[in-house]
Amino acid sequence: MACSHFLVEIDQMMQTLSEAVAQGDPQVISEKAHWVKGGLVYLHAGPSAEAAKNLQKAAPLGQSEIEAAYLSLQGEVARLKEALKHLSSESATT
């Protein structure tokens, strides 16, 4: 998965995960968090992958833990996307 492809896919992945969090189904949240984590691990995006892992672990703990972990993941993914966009624009100019 190339970085540009990941930038397209991550929004869809996070939307699916957001819906799972809204439903409050621990199994679905765990599955979707695992799915997101896989994409992040592939990119060697350590902090973002760790945040996805934390969400996966929070799934059986309750809605407040899930929401806190999801907010953390959102922040990490936003930082990752910004860094990847910056990297893409730099490589386009060289």
Secondary structure, DSSP 8 states (H G I E B T S, - for coil): --HHHHHHHHHHHHHHHHHHHHHT-HHHHHHHHHHHHHHHHHTT-HHHHHHHHHHHHHGGG-HHHHHHHHHHHHHHHHHHHHHHHHHHHHHHH-
